Every structure is written in C-alpha cells, then in structure tokens.
C-alpha cells in the first residue's frame, strides 16, 4: 500500500498534465468528425511514446527499477495469457512494435486458443523493450507478486516495481483515453493475443 501523500501527489500530477493536454486535443475539434478521432488517437499515443522513452531512460540509468526475469525463463508468459492489459497499453505497445506484432499475426500466433503469449520467440519476449505496461509492472508471477518475488525461482529477482513516474504516465493515458476515445473496447481480463490482434485491425482501419 502506497502512502496517501504519494497517491495524492500522483493524482495531482495527472490532473495537471491532463489539463495541459486538453488544450491541444480540443484544438483538433475544428476537423471533421473522422479526422478528430484519428487526430486524438495519434496525439495521445505520441504523448505515451514520449513518456515511455523517459521511463526506459530512467530504468537504464538505474533511477527506477523493475522486476528481472531469469534468463531464458518465460514461465509467466506461457502459463497464462489473460492479463489486465488496457486499450491504451496494447495500442502503445503496437505503435512501438508493429513489425513484430504483424509477423506474429501473419503466422497465426495471436489466437485466443494459445496458452502462451504470441510475441514469444524461442522462449524470449520479442518486444521486451516496449512490452505493455501490464508486463513491465508485473512481478514474475501472480503468486510471486503476492510474495514479493518470483514464484518459480525464488524471491531473489524481485525489485521495487511501483514508482511514481509510471503511475503518472499510465494515469495520464487512462484519463485521456476515457475522455477522448471512450468508444474503444476494453481488454482488461482478456486474452493478450486477442488484444494484439485487435490492435492490428485497428491500425489497418486508421490507415484506410
């Protein structure tokens, strides 16, 4: 449980950032309806892409930490493909990894009947640097998350995962998607392969 003052600080930061974002997004209302929606989606995803680069930089510099899976271990990715991935999260991950996701789609790896993530290649995550936030912030297993470490290999690989910058980023994206793109489907608790397959179709629709 995070301290109340940290949670409140995150909420305040999200509110302040979203207030700034609204000025730019609302300026797109002069476009025709179809272009407004496409413009909002493109702009919000660009916000998310810029924020993700800041997070990756902070991780590389050691300023924030994430869980570290053991080399060649993909137990969690293969044991369960139902995750609490959100719509903004799957679209942002697709934005960074279109070739990998489309390749998996083309070879039939994004079927909901699969018992593992279709983005695994030879036991490794093919989109590791820009995997969804739901993967970035999850300890190596549901049971491991409860214990503070990896359920399969012990607790030595556990890291402190919940950090303010990521909470602000995901809070910002969640708010903007809810306000400007409420018609998009929800994927919380859905098969992650289904969500990635939808992202491919969504990208094709936008390009038409």
N, C-alpha and C positions, 0 to 999 in steps of 0.2 A: 504494500500500500504506500503510495507516494504521499509525502507531507502535503497538507492542504495548501500551504503557501506556494508550493511548486506547481500544483494543479491549477491554482488560480492564476499564477504567472503565465502558464501556458495558454490558458483561456484568454487572458488579456492580450497576449502576443498575437494569437489567432485573430481575435476581433480587430485589432489594429491593422493587421496585414490585409484581411478581407475587405476592410473599409477602403483601403487604397486600391485593391484590385477592382472593386466595383466601379470606380471612376473610369477605368479603361474598358472594362467589359460593357458597361452601359453605353459607352460611346459607339458601340457596334450596333445599337438598336436602329440606326438610320439605314442599315442594309435591309434587303428583302428577307423574309422570314427564313428561308432555307439557308441563306448566307449568314444570318445571325447565328443560327445553331452551329454551323460549321466553324464560324469565327470564334465563338465562345469555346468550343471544344479544343480547337487548335491553340488558342491563347492560354487556356487553363493548363493544358498538357505542357506547354512551354514553361509555364511557371514551375510545374512539377519537375521538369527536366533540369532546370537551373538549380532547383533546391537539391535534387538528387546528387548532382555533381558536388555541391557543397558538402553533403553528407559523406560521399565517397572520399573526398579530400580530408575530411576530419578523421575518418577511420584510418586512412593511410598515414596520417600524421600522429595517430595514437591519441587524439583528443577525445574520441568516443570509442566504445568497444562494442563488439557483437560476439555472439556465440561462435565457436570454432569447431566445425565438424572434423572428425578424424579423417585423415587422408584415405581416399577411395571408399569412404563409408557413405552410403546413400540409403540407409535403413529407413529413415523417416519418409523420404521421397517415394519409396517403393511400398511402404506398408499402408499408406492411406493417401488418397488424392482429394479428399474432401477437406477444404480449408475455408477459413473466413476471409477469403480474398474479396476485396471490394472492387467496384466497377472502375474507379479512377486508377486503382492499383494495377489491374490487368491491362488497361489501355496504356498506362505509362510504361509498363514493362514491355508491352508490344512495341511501343514507339522506339525504345532503345534496341530491341532485338527482332526486327521484322523478318530478317532472312532466316534466323534460327527457328522462329515460330512457324513461318510459312513452310519451311522444309519439313518440320515435324507434321504439319497439317497435310502436306502433299503425300507423305509416306504413311498416312493413316495412324499416326501416333497420338492423336488427340481425341481418341474415342473415349466415351464415358465408361465403357466396359473394361478399360485397362485398370490394373491395380497399382499402377505407378505413374509418376509424372511423365508426360510425353516429351519433356525437354531434357530428360536424362540421356546422355550419350556415353556409352561404355562405362556406365556407373558414375559419371560425373555430370554436374549441372552445366549445361551448355550456355546458360545465361547468368552465370554466377555473379558477375559484376553488377548487373542490373536486374537481378531477380526481384520478384514482388516484395513489397514491404512485409507482407504477412510471412514470407520466408525469412527475410532479413531479421525480423524481430522475434522469431520463434526459436526457443531452445531446441536441442536435438531430438526431442520427442514430447508428446503431451504429458506423459508421466514424468519425463525429465524436467519439464518446466515447473511442475509441482515441487520437485525435489531440488531444483536449482542446478541441475546438471544433466548429463547425458544418461538416459535410462539404459542404453545398451552397453556403453563402455565405461561407465563410472562418472563421477562428478568433476574430474579434473579439467575438463574442457569448458566448463561453464564460465561465462563472462557476464558483466553487468550490461543488460540489454536496453533497459528503458532509459532513454536520455532525452533531454528537453528538445533538442533540435529536431529529432524525428517526430516527436509528439506534435510540435508546432507545424511541421510540414504536412503530416497526414491530416491533422485537424483542418488546416487550410484547404487542402484538396477536397476533403469530405464536405466542408461547408459550401465550397464553390460548385461542386457537382450537384449537391442537393438544391441549391438556389437557382442555378442556371440550366442544369440538364436533368431535371427530375424524371423525365420520361425514360431515361436509360434503365435497363434491367439491373436487378441486384443479384449478386453472386455469392453472398455470404452463406456459408454452409454448402455450397455447390461443389461439383467436381471441377478441379482446377483445369483439367483438359477441356471441359465444356466451356469454361470462361475464355481460355485462349482461342478456342475455335470460333467463339463469338467475336473476339477481337479481330480475327482475320476477316470475317464477313463485314464487320463494321468498317474496317479500313477500306474495303472494296466499295462499300456503299458511299463513303465520303468522296472517293475518287471519281465516282460516276457523275 
